[in-house]
Amino acid sequence: MLRFIMLLIAVLAGPIAQADTTCRDTDLRIAVIPKKSMDALVKDYAPLLRHLSKHLDMPVEIIRAGSYDAVADAVVSGGVDIAWLGPAGYLTAHLRDPGVEPFANLVLEKGAYTPAGNHYQALLVVRADTGAKTLKDLAGQRVALNDPLSTSGSILPNRAFPDAAGMPLSEFFESQVYTGSHDRSLDALLNKRVDAAFVASVRADDYIKHGKMSPDTLRVLWRSAPIYYDPFVFSPMVCPALKSKIRHLMLNEPTALSGFFKSQQATGLMPASHSDYAPLIPLMGETTK
C-alpha cells in the first residue's frame, strides 16, 4: 500500500514539476513599441533596467524592435518577458494568447495636450500657420499615420474618426502615409511633407517639453475619447514568483525610478488590468480577428 501511495505521489508531482520548468526566471528581456527612435528609448529605459537587474539579481536587457507588431509577436512567443505595448497591440497579443497579462501603466504629468493621470488621446493636428481651421478644410489633403497597430496613430483614426468626418478615412484624405512612429509623423507635419497627422497627445507634449515646437505650433482639429495609457504586459512564459517581484519593484519603489518617469513625462506607475482596455475591442475590427 505504501509503495502504491508513493507511486501515486510521484505521478501527481510529475506534471507540477514539469510545469515549473516551462516558465522563465533566469534573465529578463524587455521590448517596447518604437514611439520614437530606439536609441532614445534605450536611453530612457536605462534606469528601469538597472533597477530591475540590481534587485532581481539577473541580467535585464532591452530588445530592439522595428514595429508595433514585432513587439506583440515577441511577447506572445516568449521572445521577450515584458513588453510595453499600445492598447491595440496589447489586445491583439491577448487575443493570440490570453496569458499575455497587463500589470502596470504610467501616470502621466499634465501636458499641453494631455491631462494628468493615466489616460491620453489620439489627436488630429495641423500646423497653426496653415488655413485649416475645421475638418472640412482638410478634405482631400495628405495625412500622416503611425503604425497599423498603433491605437492613436491608426486604429482610432480608421475606426472612430470617420464618425466625425462623415466618411471613411481613405475617402476623406487624398493620401495616407504610415511613418512608423509618432515622432516621424510629427516631423513630417512640421517639415510640411504632410498637411495633417494623427498622433498621441503625449508625444505632442514631449515635443513641446524638449523644445522641438512651441505650444502654439499646432492646431487640434479632432480628439478621440480618452484612452487608458499603454500597458506593460507579461509574457505567459514568465514565472509567477518573478512576476510578483517585478510588480513590487515597478509599482512600489517610485524613488528608484524617478529618472525613468522623468523621461516618460510621468509621475509613477499604477496597476493595470484587461478590463481597462476591453472597451476598445469593438473598435479593433479586423485587427483582432
Backbone as CSV, one residue per row, in Angstrom:
resi,resn,N_x,N_y,N_z,CA_x,CA_y,CA_z,C_x,C_y,C_z
1,MET,0.827,-1.205,0.000,0.000,0.000,0.000,0.863,1.258,0.000
2,LEU,1.914,1.258,0.835,2.815,2.410,0.911,3.481,2.653,-0.440
3,ARG,3.879,1.541,-1.096,4.512,1.670,-2.409,3.556,2.309,-3.412
4,PHE,2.263,1.907,-3.340,1.264,2.472,-4.249,1.098,3.965,-4.015
5,ILE,1.060,4.375,-2.730,0.893,5.787,-2.401,2.073,6.603,-2.907
6,MET,3.285,6.070,-2.710,4.482,6.787,-3.172,4.483,6.916,-4.694
7,LEU,4.040,5.845,-5.373,3.961,5.890,-6.826,2.941,6.934,-7.289
8,LEU,1.801,6.986,-6.580,0.757,7.955,-6.913,1.264,9.379,-6.732
9,ILE,1.985,9.626,-5.642,2.553,10.955,-5.388,3.514,11.342,-6.511
10,ALA,4.335,10.370,-6.930,5.310,10.643,-7.992,4.607,10.996,-9.293
11,VAL,3.508,10.262,-9.593,2.757,10.533,-10.826,2.126,11.912,-10.787
12,LEU,1.525,12.248,-9.631,0.871,13.549,-9.499,1.869,14.686,-9.493
13,ALA,3.030,14.454,-8.906,4.036,15.511,-8.808,4.717,15.765,-10.141
14,GLY,4.710,14.758,-11.017,5.408,14.887,-12.293,4.974,16.082,-13.109
15,PRO,3.676,16.252,-13.405,3.240,17.399,-14.201,3.527,18.730,-13.547
16,ILE,3.437,18.768,-12.188,3.709,20.021,-11.493,5.163,20.410,-11.661
17,ALA,6.058,19.419,-11.467,7.479,19.719,-11.621,7.791,20.132,-13.048
18,GLN,7.122,19.450,-14.002,7.360,19.792,-15.396,6.870,21.200,-15.704
19,ALA,5.702,21.590,-15.132,5.158,22.924,-15.370,6.100,24.006,-14.875
20,ASP,6.803,23.730,-13.753,7.726,24.714,-13.197,8.872,25.011,-14.157
21,THR,9.240,24.013,-14.979,10.382,24.209,-15.874,10.008,24.982,-17.135
22,THR,8.732,25.213,-17.347,8.317,25.901,-18.576,8.345,27.412,-18.426
23,CYS,8.457,27.932,-17.213,8.463,29.382,-17.030,9.897,29.883,-16.903
24,ARG,10.095,31.145,-17.280,11.435,31.724,-17.328,11.696,32.584,-16.102
25,ASP,12.879,32.387,-15.481,13.247,33.238,-14.348,14.758,33.384,-14.218
26,THR,15.480,33.244,-15.346,16.938,33.331,-15.292,17.479,34.681,-15.768
27,ASP,16.732,35.325,-16.638,17.093,36.653,-17.108,15.807,37.335,-17.550
28,LEU,15.901,38.609,-17.926,14.702,39.356,-18.269,14.948,40.132,-19.555
29,ARG,14.035,39.969,-20.503,14.124,40.662,-21.789,12.890,41.534,-21.965
30,ILE,13.121,42.776,-22.317,12.040,43.760,-22.428,12.019,44.332,-23.837
31,ALA,10.835,44.471,-24.404,10.675,45.114,-25.712,9.660,46.243,-25.582
32,VAL,9.883,47.323,-26.312,8.981,48.471,-26.250,8.621,48.916,-27.660
33,ILE,7.397,49.387,-27.838,6.973,49.845,-29.153,7.785,51.079,-29.553
34,PRO,8.133,51.196,-30.832,9.017,52.283,-31.283,8.277,53.610,-31.488
35,LYS,7.828,54.206,-30.378,7.149,55.502,-30.492,8.117,56.586,-30.957
36,LYS,9.389,56.394,-30.617,10.440,57.284,-31.096,11.634,56.411,-31.435
37,SER,12.786,56.991,-31.677,13.933,56.182,-32.094,14.320,55.188,-31.006
38,MET,14.796,54.014,-31.414,15.187,53.010,-30.440,16.361,53.474,-29.601
39,ASP,17.276,54.251,-30.155,18.386,54.772,-29.358,17.864,55.621,-28.203
40,ALA,16.851,56.453,-28.491,16.272,57.284,-27.437,15.551,56.430,-26.408
41,LEU,14.853,55.400,-26.856,14.133,54.532,-25.929,15.085,53.744,-25.038
42,VAL,16.182,53.266,-25.604,17.176,52.541,-24.797,17.717,53.447,-23.697
43,LYS,17.970,54.696,-24.021,18.441,55.657,-23.026,17.374,55.904,-21.967
44,ASP,16.127,56.091,-22.390,15.027,56.327,-21.452,14.873,55.178,-20.461
45,TYR,14.997,53.958,-20.959,14.707,52.776,-20.143,15.884,52.333,-19.270
46,ALA,17.033,52.954,-19.424,18.210,52.525,-18.666,17.982,52.508,-17.151
47,PRO,17.350,53.542,-16.548,17.126,53.484,-15.095,16.240,52.306,-14.673
48,LEU,15.240,51.987,-15.465,14.363,50.858,-15.139,15.130,49.548,-15.236
49,LEU,15.931,49.394,-16.282,16.698,48.157,-16.441,17.686,47.971,-15.296
50,ARG,18.356,49.055,-14.906,19.315,48.952,-13.783,18.606,48.560,-12.495
51,HIS,17.465,49.161,-12.244,16.705,48.884,-11.019,16.278,47.423,-10.970
52,LEU,15.737,46.926,-12.060,15.287,45.540,-12.079,16.460,44.573,-11.973
53,SER,17.538,44.844,-12.705,18.692,43.948,-12.684,19.301,43.854,-11.289
54,LYS,19.416,44.992,-10.617,20.017,45.036,-9.287,19.222,44.212,-8.286
55,HIS,17.907,44.389,-8.279,17.090,43.773,-7.229,16.597,42.375,-7.591
56,LEU,16.612,42.045,-8.868,16.274,40.678,-9.262,17.517,39.806,-9.339
57,ASP,18.693,40.452,-9.327,19.980,39.748,-9.411,20.041,38.875,-10.668
58,MET,19.718,39.499,-11.795,19.774,38.788,-13.073,19.994,39.803,-14.189
59,PRO,20.495,39.347,-15.333,20.655,40.263,-16.465,19.292,40.747,-16.963
60,VAL,19.216,42.031,-17.282,17.996,42.614,-17.860,18.415,43.406,-19.091
61,GLU,17.813,43.119,-20.219,18.177,43.822,-21.445,16.940,44.261,-22.210
62,ILE,17.106,45.303,-23.012,16.032,45.765,-23.880,16.292,45.228,-25.283
63,ILE,15.269,44.663,-25.872,15.361,44.090,-27.213,14.831,45.116,-28.212
64,ARG,15.635,45.445,-29.194,15.217,46.443,-30.186,14.166,45.846,-31.120
65,ALA,13.111,46.614,-31.341,12.020,46.163,-32.206,11.738,47.219,-33.257
66,GLY,11.441,46.769,-34.468,11.250,47.702,-35.568,9.818,48.119,-35.806
67,SER,8.858,47.434,-35.170,7.453,47.770,-35.391,6.628,47.371,-34.175
68,TYR,5.406,47.891,-34.121,4.484,47.530,-33.046,4.167,46.039,-33.111
69,ASP,3.957,45.521,-34.328,3.610,44.120,-34.490,4.740,43.212,-34.024
70,ALA,5.991,43.630,-34.225,7.135,42.828,-33.788,7.154,42.678,-32.276
71,VAL,6.767,43.736,-31.564,6.737,43.666,-30.093,5.629,42.721,-29.638
72,ALA,4.456,42.807,-30.277,3.358,41.898,-29.939,3.750,40.453,-30.201
73,ASP,4.391,40.191,-31.339,4.847,38.834,-31.665,5.816,38.315,-30.601
74,ALA,6.731,39.187,-30.189,7.772,38.762,-29.250,7.198,38.380,-27.890
75,VAL,6.214,39.133,-27.404,5.685,38.825,-26.075,4.777,37.599,-26.116
76,VAL,4.094,37.376,-27.217,3.254,36.178,-27.342,4.121,34.923,-27.434
77,SER,5.196,34.996,-28.187,6.051,33.830,-28.406,6.983,33.535,-27.236
78,GLY,7.122,34.499,-26.322,8.093,34.335,-25.242,9.470,34.814,-25.620
79,GLY,9.595,35.454,-26.776,10.881,36.025,-27.159,11.313,37.140,-26.235
80,VAL,10.347,37.802,-25.610,10.628,38.762,-24.535,9.705,38.437,-23.368
81,ASP,10.078,38.915,-22.188,9.325,38.609,-20.971,8.347,39.721,-20.599
82,ILE,8.735,40.957,-20.902,7.883,42.118,-20.644,7.832,42.941,-21.917
83,ALA,6.663,43.460,-22.239,6.540,44.354,-23.379,5.767,45.593,-22.973
84,TRP,6.170,46.714,-23.553,5.383,47.938,-23.438,4.658,48.091,-24.766
85,LEU,3.337,47.896,-24.720,2.519,47.877,-25.924,1.486,48.995,-25.883
86,GLY,1.040,49.435,-27.052,-0.128,50.288,-27.098,-1.356,49.466,-26.744
87,PRO,-2.473,50.114,-26.413,-3.689,49.370,-26.073,-4.109,48.383,-27.161
88,ALA,-4.085,48.811,-28.429,-4.486,47.912,-29.515,-3.499,46.764,-29.665
89,GLY,-2.218,47.043,-29.506,-1.220,45.989,-29.587,-1.399,44.961,-28.489
90,TYR,-1.719,45.444,-27.280,-1.979,44.510,-26.178,-3.180,43.627,-26.497
91,LEU,-4.281,44.229,-26.959,-5.478,43.441,-27.240,-5.232,42.412,-28.332
92,THR,-4.432,42.770,-29.326,-4.084,41.825,-30.380,-3.270,40.664,-29.812
93,ALA,-2.294,40.982,-28.951,-1.483,39.927,-28.334,-2.326,39.054,-27.408
94,HIS,-3.217,39.673,-26.647,-4.068,38.933,-25.712,-5.002,37.981,-26.452
95,LEU,-5.483,38.395,-27.612,-6.347,37.523,-28.398,-5.581,36.289,-28.850
96,ARG,-4.319,36.469,-29.211,-3.498,35.344,-29.659,-3.144,34.414,-28.507
97,ASP,-2.957,34.985,-27.308,-2.676,34.179,-26.117,-3.208,34.922,-24.897
98,PRO,-4.315,34.463,-24.303,-4.893,35.136,-23.137,-3.965,35.193,-21.936
99,GLY,-2.840,34.452,-22.012,-1.865,34.513,-20.924,-1.045,35.788,-20.916
100,VAL,-1.103,36.573,-22.004,-0.444,37.884,-22.030,-1.202,38.786,-21.063
101,GLU,-0.500,39.306,-20.073,-1.162,39.928,-18.916,-0.679,41.359,-18.672
102,PRO,-1.576,42.359,-18.755,-1.177,43.726,-18.401,-1.037,43.853,-16.883
103,PHE,-0.034,44.598,-16.442,0.135,44.721,-14.992,0.400,46.152,-14.532
104,ALA,0.730,47.062,-15.426,1.008,48.433,-14.993,0.869,49.394,-16.159
105,ASN,0.532,50.637,-15.868,0.659,51.708,-16.855,1.111,52.990,-16.159
106,LEU,1.652,53.887,-16.942,2.239,55.107,-16.393,1.172,56.119,-16.000
107,VAL,1.451,56.858,-14.933,0.627,58.002,-14.533,1.298,59.241,-15.111
108,LEU,0.632,59.895,-16.036,1.236,60.972,-16.803,1.152,62.321,-16.105
109,GLU,2.173,63.137,-16.342,2.118,64.527,-15.916,1.117,65.276,-16.796
110,LYS,0.655,66.417,-16.319,-0.193,67.263,-17.141,0.650,67.893,-18.246
111,GLY,0.174,67.811,-19.464,0.858,68.432,-20.591,-0.066,69.399,-21.302
112,ALA,0.429,70.001,-22.364,-0.391,70.941,-23.126,-1.587,70.239,-23.766
113,TYR,-1.429,68.937,-24.093,-2.486,68.198,-24.776,-3.068,67.056,-23.952
114,THR,-2.384,66.682,-22.860,-2.773,65.509,-22.090,-3.042,65.890,-20.638
115,PRO,-4.183,65.512,-20.073,-4.429,65.774,-18.656,-3.577,64.867,-17.781
116,ALA,-3.363,65.277,-16.538,-2.644,64.417,-15.590,-3.467,63.156,-15.339
117,GLY,-2.775,62.038,-15.204,-3.455,60.771,-14.955,-2.962,59.683,-15.877
118,ASN,-3.754,58.638,-16.039,-3.290,57.507,-16.856,-4.112,57.346,-18.139
119,HIS,-4.597,58.472,-18.667,-5.285,58.475,-19.949,-4.595,59.438,-20.920
120,TYR,-4.725,59.145,-22.205,-4.248,60.053,-23.246,-5.284,60.062,-24.366
121,GLN,-5.012,60.758,-25.460,-5.957,60.829,-26.568,-5.232,60.758,-27.907
122,ALA,-5.953,60.308,-28.913,-5.490,60.448,-30.291,-5.870,61.843,-30.760
123,LEU,-4.934,62.523,-31.416,-5.179,63.866,-31.924,-4.999,63.896,-33.438
124,LEU,-5.811,64.681,-34.105,-5.543,65.051,-35.487,-5.068,66.498,-35.439
125,VAL,-3.813,66.725,-35.821,-3.220,68.063,-35.695,-2.768,68.583,-37.053
126,VAL,-2.786,69.897,-37.168,-2.259,70.601,-38.341,-1.338,71.703,-37.841
127,ARG,-0.525,72.251,-38.714,0.286,73.402,-38.342,-0.635,74.617,-38.176
128,ALA,-0.416,75.375,-37.126,-1.272,76.527,-36.846,-1.099,77.635,-37.873
129,ASP,0.011,77.602,-38.636,0.247,78.659,-39.625,-0.431,78.362,-40.963
130,THR,-1.219,77.280,-41.023,-1.964,76.979,-42.244,-3.389,77.518,-42.113
131,GLY,-4.139,77.451,-43.191,-5.510,77.955,-43.160,-6.520,76.944,-42.668
132,ALA,-6.077,75.727,-42.343,-7.004,74.683,-41.902,-7.465,74.941,-40.473
133,LYS,-8.758,75.263,-40.345,-9.310,75.539,-39.024,-10.460,74.608,-38.664
134,THR,-10.968,73.893,-39.630,-12.033,72.922,-39.393,-11.705,71.643,-40.157
135,LEU,-12.411,70.576,-39.829,-12.195,69.320,-40.550,-12.487,69.481,-42.033
136,LYS,-13.487,70.266,-42.362,-13.847,70.476,-43.759,-12.662,71.008,-44.566
137,ASP,-11.827,71.816,-43.906,-10.664,72.399,-44.593,-9.614,71.348,-44.948
138,LEU,-9.660,70.186,-44.304,-8.655,69.144,-44.540,-9.065,68.138,-45.599
139,ALA,-10.291,68.198,-46.053,-10.751,67.228,-47.044,-9.853,67.257,-48.280
140,GLY,-9.425,66.079,-48.704,-8.573,65.985,-49.880,-7.112,66.299,-49.642
141,GLN,-6.687,66.378,-48.385,-5.297,66.698,-48.063,-4.498,65.420,-47.747
142,ARG,-3.222,65.606,-47.415,-2.321,64.492,-47.094,-2.231,64.342,-45.568
143,VAL,-2.312,63.110,-45.072,-2.270,62.887,-43.629,-1.240,61.806,-43.295
144,ALA,-0.569,61.997,-42.168,0.385,61.003,-41.665,-0.258,60.183,-40.563
145,LEU,-0.070,58.872,-40.644,-0.437,57.960,-39.575,0.843,57.319,-39.063
146,ASN,0.693,56.478,-38.052,1.870,55.926,-37.396,2.146,54.511,-37.897
147,ASP,1.816,53.523,-37.106,1.988,52.102,-37.402,0.588,51.500,-37.471
148,PRO,0.327,50.534,-38.353,-1.025,49.967,-38.441,-1.582,49.450,-37.124
149,LEU,-0.706,49.088,-36.167,-1.170,48.575,-34.882,-1.165,49.654,-33.796
150,SER,-0.901,50.890,-34.163,-0.912,51.991,-33.195,-2.352,52.398,-32.896
151,THR,-2.692,52.464,-31.613,-4.053,52.823,-31.215,-4.405,54.238,-31.668
152,SER,-3.570,55.207,-31.277,-3.870,56.608,-31.569,-3.397,57.038,-32.946
153,GLY,-2.451,56.276,-33.526,-1.901,56.652,-34.811,-2.465,55.888,-35.984
154,SER,-3.428,54.962,-35.735,-4.025,54.218,-36.845,-5.407,53.657,-36.515
155,ILE,-5.522,52.895,-35.417,-6.791,52.223,-35.117,-7.922,53.233,-34.922
156,LEU,-7.740,54.194,-34.024,-8.796,55.175,-33.778,-9.017,56.102,-34.973
157,PRO,-7.972,56.556,-35.672,-8.224,57.325,-36.892,-9.088,56.571,-37.909
158,ASN,-8.868,55.267,-38.036,-9.636,54.495,-39.009,-11.012,54.084,-38.510
159,ARG,-11.171,53.927,-37.188,-12.423,53.406,-36.648,-13.304,54.468,-35.993
160,ALA,-12.718,55.485,-35.394,-13.504,56.492,-34.685,-13.615,57.809,-35.441
161,PHE,-12.540,58.225,-36.110,-12.554,59.498,-36.825,-13.635,59.577,-37.904
162,PRO,-13.946,58.497,-38.651,-14.983,58.602,-39.685,-16.333,59.088,-39.176
163,ASP,-16.635,58.868,-37.896,-17.895,59.395,-37.345,-17.914,60.920,-37.389
164,ALA,-16.748,61.522,-37.160,-16.658,62.982,-37.210,-16.569,63.495,-38.636
165,ALA,-15.885,62.730,-39.488,-15.678,63.170,-40.873,-16.878,62.885,-41.763
166,GLY,-17.705,61.911,-41.367,-18.851,61.546,-42.184,-18.517,60.620,-43.328
167,MET,-17.319,60.083,-43.339,-16.895,59.159,-44.398,-15.626,58.442,-43.946
168,PRO,-15.266,57.329,-44.586,-14.036,56.612,-44.226,-12.797,57.483,-44.418
169,LEU,-11.776,57.158,-43.667,-10.522,57.912,-43.734,-9.968,57.955,-45.152
170,SER,-10.031,56.828,-45.842,-9.459,56.748,-47.182,-10.187,57.633,-48.187
171,GLU,-11.428,57.952,-47.907,-12.187,58.836,-48.792,-12.022,60.303,-48.405
172,PHE,-11.819,60.549,-47.117,-11.717,61.930,-46.649,-10.398,62.564,-47.073
173,PHE,-9.303,61.813,-46.908,-7.980,62.337,-47.259,-7.563,61.842,-48.642
174,GLU,-6.831,62.664,-49.353,-6.341,62.281,-50.674,-5.297,61.178,-50.565
175,SER,-4.420,61.276,-49.555,-3.377,60.262,-49.388,-3.061,60.071,-47.914
176,GLN,-2.641,58.848,-47.581,-2.260,58.489,-46.216,-0.848,57.907,-46.241
177,VAL,-0.016,58.340,-45.295,1.354,57.861,-45.212,1.575,57.268,-43.823
178,TYR,2.014,56.009,-43.772,2.369,55.388,-42.489,3.857,55.621,-42.240
179,THR,4.167,56.384,-41.206,5.551,56.773,-40.948,6.300,55.794,-40.060
180,GLY,5.600,55.006,-39.251,6.252,54.046,-38.356,6.382,54.504,-36.927
181,SER,6.228,55.809,-36.650,6.293,56.293,-35.267,5.596,57.641,-35.169
182,HIS,5.172,57.970,-33.964,4.542,59.276,-33.731,5.514,60.410,-34.033
183,ASP,6.763,60.215,-33.651,7.751,61.278,-33.871,7.963,61.540,-35.356
184,ARG,8.007,60.490,-36.150,8.168,60.687,-37.590,6.942,61.383,-38.184
185,SER,5.771,61.083,-37.649,4.565,61.765,-38.126,4.616,63.249,-37.790
186,LEU,5.033,63.569,-36.564,5.158,64.973,-36.180,6.213,65.683,-37.023
187,ASP,7.332,65.009,-37.250,8.387,65.614,-38.069,7.893,65.878,-39.493
188,ALA,7.148,64.927,-40.043,6.620,65.099,-41.395,5.685,66.299,-41.459
189,LEU,4.896,66.484,-40.413,3.985,67.625,-40.374,4.750,68.936,-40.213
190,LEU,5.683,68.975,-39.285,6.438,70.202,-39.039,7.287,70.591,-40.244
191,ASN,7.753,69.596,-41.001,8.570,69.855,-42.188,7.737,70.019,-43.463
192,LYS,6.411,70.058,-43.293,5.466,70.334,-44.387,5.447,69.256,-45.467
193,ARG,5.770,68.019,-45.072,5.671,66.916,-46.022,4.255,66.352,-46.061
194,VAL,3.464,66.640,-45.017,2.041,66.283,-44.980,1.272,67.485,-44.460
195,ASP,-0.039,67.442,-44.614,-0.878,68.569,-44.189,-1.447,68.370,-42.793
196,ALA,-1.486,67.126,-42.333,-2.060,66.813,-41.021,-1.450,65.511,-40.529
197,ALA,-1.609,65.232,-39.234,-1.067,63.990,-38.667,-1.932,63.532,-37.505
198,PHE,-2.125,62.227,-37.414,-2.750,61.623,-36.238,-1.624,61.189,-35.295
199,VAL,-1.622,61.721,-34.084,-0.556,61.410,-33.129,-1.127,61.254,-31.724
200,ALA,-0.355,60.625,-30.867,-0.718,60.532,-29.449,-0.480,61.873,-28.773
201,SER,-1.400,62.269,-27.926,-1.261,63.559,-27.242,0.032,63.644,-26.443
202,VAL,0.483,62.528,-25.873,1.697,62.546,-25.052,2.952,62.822,-25.880
203,ARG,2.942,62.389,-27.157,4.109,62.663,-27.993,4.157,64.132,-28.395
204,ALA,3.005,64.736,-28.628,2.985,66.176,-28.893,3.465,66.946,-27.665
205,ASP,3.073,66.498,-26.479,3.559,67.130,-25.245,5.075,67.023,-25.134
206,ASP,5.619,65.866,-25.518,7.062,65.651,-25.436,7.809,66.609,-26.363
207,TYR,7.268,66.874,-27.533,7.916,67.802,-28.459,7.972,69.210,-27.875
208,ILE,6.927,69.593,-27.172,6.934,70.912,-26.515,7.951,70.923,-25.382
209,LYS,7.942,69.881,-24.572,8.843,69.817,-23.418,10.303,69.887,-23.841
210,HIS,10.650,69.296,-24.970,12.037,69.269,-25.423,12.359,70.343,-26.451
211,GLY,11.482,71.332,-26.573,11.769,72.497,-27.406,11.729,72.262,-28.900
212,LYS,11.099,71.163,-29.335,11.014,70.891,-30.764,9.898,71.690,-31.429
213,MET,8.999,72.210,-30.619,7.961,73.110,-31.098,7.411,73.863,-29.899
214,SER,6.664,74.919,-30.143,6.071,75.701,-29.065,4.615,75.284,-28.870
215,PRO,3.996,75.666,-27.762,2.600,75.276,-27.525,1.623,75.763,-28.582
216,ASP,2.002,76.802,-29.338,1.081,77.324,-30.348,1.474,76.910,-31.774
217,THR,2.371,75.931,-31.914,2.793,75.476,-33.243,1.691,74.708,-33.963
218,LEU,0.921,73.927,-33.216,-0.088,73.063,-33.809,-1.498,73.508,-33.449
219,ARG,-2.429,73.084,-34.280,-3.855,73.277,-34.012,-4.513,71.899,-34.017
220,VAL,-5.307,71.619,-33.003,-6.004,70.335,-32.892,-7.374,70.452,-33.549
221,LEU,-7.648,69.574,-34.523,-8.937,69.595,-35.211,-9.839,68.424,-34.829
222,TRP,-9.270,67.446,-34.118,-10.085,66.314,-33.651,-9.369,65.634,-32.500
223,ARG,-10.155,65.181,-31.523,-9.645,64.399,-30.400,-10.487,63.147,-30.235
224,SER,-9.835,62.049,-29.911,-10.580,60.837,-29.574,-11.071,60.933,-28.140
225,ALA,-11.911,59.994,-27.757,-12.250,59.841,-26.339,-10.984,59.437,-25.580
226,PRO,-10.917,59.695,-24.278,-9.730,59.293,-23.506,-9.496,57.784,-23.557
227,ILE,-8.217,57.405,-23.600,-7.802,56.007,-23.678,-6.858,55.733,-22.505
228,TYR,-7.003,54.579,-21.866,-6.013,54.191,-20.863,-4.645,54.112,-21.523
229,TYR,-3.630,54.627,-20.810,-2.303,54.692,-21.402,-1.707,53.300,-21.572
230,ASP,-0.666,53.241,-22.386,-0.040,51.994,-22.824,0.355,51.081,-21.664
231,PRO,-0.028,49.811,-21.727,0.279,48.891,-20.624,1.636,48.203,-20.759
232,PHE,2.244,47.945,-19.614,3.330,46.981,-19.526,2.682,45.620,-19.331
233,VAL,3.116,44.628,-20.112,2.484,43.316,-20.050,3.534,42.227,-19.862
234,PHE,3.115,41.155,-19.221,3.963,39.977,-19.049,3.697,38.971,-20.170
235,SER,4.748,38.324,-20.621,4.601,37.148,-21.468,4.055,35.995,-20.618
236,PRO,3.309,35.071,-21.228,2.847,33.897,-20.480,3.984,33.028,-19.960
237,MET,5.203,33.226,-20.470,6.331,32.370,-20.109,7.012,32.770,-18.793
238,VAL,6.634,33.910,-18.204,7.313,34.392,-17.004,6.776,33.673,-15.770
239,CYS,7.673,33.231,-14.894,7.277,32.514,-13.688,6.451,33.410,-12.761
240,PRO,5.418,32.871,-12.108,4.580,33.665,-11.213,5.356,34.391,-10.117
241,ALA,6.345,33.726,-9.523,7.115,34.366,-8.455,7.893,35.571,-8.982
242,LEU,8.424,35.444,-10.204,9.156,36.557,-10.805,8.206,37.702,-11.141
243,LYS,7.019,37.383,-11.622,6.019,38.419,-11.881,5.742,39.229,-10.614
244,SER,5.585,38.541,-9.510,5.290,39.207,-8.249,6.410,40.171,-7.848
245,LYS,7.655,39.737,-8.017,8.792,40.598,-7.680,8.836,41.833,-8.594
246,ILE,8.590,41.617,-9.864,8.639,42.730,-10.818,7.540,43.735,-10.511
247,ARG,6.345,43.250,-10.233,5.250,44.152,-9.854,5.667,45.040,-8.689
248,HIS,6.251,44.422,-7.674,6.648,45.197,-6.494,7.700,46.237,-6.863
249,LEU,8.704,45.835,-7.613,9.800,46.744,-7.950,9.340,47.907,-8.826
250,MET,8.346,47.682,-9.684,7.892,48.747,-10.576,6.788,49.600,-9.973
251,LEU,5.956,49.007,-9.131,4.794,49.732,-8.619,5.011,50.348,-7.240
252,ASN,5.989,49.845,-6.504,6.111,50.264,-5.100,7.432,50.939,-4.747
253,GLU,8.288,51.210,-5.730,9.561,51.865,-5.444,9.771,53.046,-6.390
254,PRO,8.898,54.077,-6.284,8.941,55.191,-7.246,10.222,56.012,-7.208
255,THR,10.828,56.156,-6.046,12.036,56.976,-5.949,13.157,56.422,-6.814
256,ALA,13.299,55.107,-6.824,14.361,54.471,-7.605,14.140,54.635,-9.099
257,LEU,12.908,54.921,-9.513,12.583,55.019,-10.929,12.315,56.450,-11.383
258,SER,12.721,57.419,-10.579,12.422,58.819,-10.902,13.000,59.238,-12.253
259,GLY,14.195,58.740,-12.585,14.798,59.080,-13.864,14.002,58.521,-15.037
260,PHE,13.506,57.311,-14.874,12.682,56.707,-15.916,11.379,57.474,-16.074
261,PHE,10.738,57.804,-14.955,9.476,58.537,-15.027,9.665,59.898,-15.695
262,LYS,10.749,60.564,-15.393,11.008,61.876,-15.996,11.088,61.769,-17.511
263,SER,11.725,60.708,-18.003,11.872,60.544,-19.451,10.535,60.268,-20.130
264,GLN,9.548,59.798,-19.361,8.241,59.453,-19.912,7.177,60.514,-19.602
265,GLN,7.579,61.656,-19.077,6.635,62.699,-18.647,5.584,62.108,-17.705
266,ALA,6.067,61.314,-16.747,5.180,60.597,-15.835,5.599,60.832,-14.394
267,THR,4.681,60.537,-13.490,4.959,60.676,-12.060,5.026,59.330,-11.351
268,GLY,4.649,58.272,-12.027,4.683,56.960,-11.404,4.001,55.924,-12.264
269,LEU,3.790,54.768,-11.666,3.085,53.660,-12.318,1.922,53.235,-11.437
270,MET,0.867,52.738,-12.061,-0.250,52.189,-11.300,-0.661,50.850,-11.907
271,PRO,-1.345,49.999,-11.118,-1.749,48.688,-11.650,-2.687,48.827,-12.843
272,ALA,-2.569,47.906,-13.784,-3.446,47.858,-14.959,-4.015,46.454,-15.090
273,SER,-5.157,46.364,-15.769,-5.796,45.066,-15.978,-6.462,45.033,-17.343
274,HIS,-6.888,43.855,-17.742,-7.534,43.689,-19.044,-8.781,44.562,-19.159
275,SER,-9.515,44.716,-18.075,-10.765,45.479,-18.116,-10.542,46.940,-18.502
276,ASP,-9.333,47.471,-18.275,-9.036,48.845,-18.668,-9.113,49.019,-20.185
277,TYR,-8.727,47.990,-20.920,-8.581,48.084,-22.373,-9.690,47.397,-23.154
278,ALA,-10.463,46.567,-22.488,-11.526,45.824,-23.158,-12.523,46.713,-23.905
279,PRO,-12.857,47.921,-23.426,-13.801,48.756,-24.186,-13.342,49.097,-25.603
280,LEU,-12.053,48.949,-25.896,-11.561,49.239,-27.245,-11.819,48.107,-28.235
281,ILE,-12.161,46.939,-27.746,-12.295,45.769,-28.628,-13.274,46.015,-29.779
282,PRO,-14.449,46.624,-29.541,-15.367,46.842,-30.683,-14.785,47.732,-31.772
283,LEU,-13.791,48.570,-31.439,-13.183,49.467,-32.429,-12.058,48.800,-33.208
284,MET,-11.660,47.619,-32.772,-10.477,46.992,-33.370,-10.756,46.372,-34.728
285,GLY,-12.002,45.963,-34.985,-12.357,45.425,-36.294,-11.518,44.221,-36.669
286,GLU,-11.011,44.236,-37.893,-10.269,43.092,-38.426,-8.968,42.839,-37.684
287,THR,-8.469,43.842,-36.945,-7.197,43.689,-36.251,-7.228,42.547,-35.258
288,THR,-8.383,42.302,-34.629,-8.462,41.283,-33.590,-9.031,39.966,-34.092
289,LYS,-9.166,39.812,-35.413,-9.733,38.575,-35.947,-8.655,37.657,-36.494
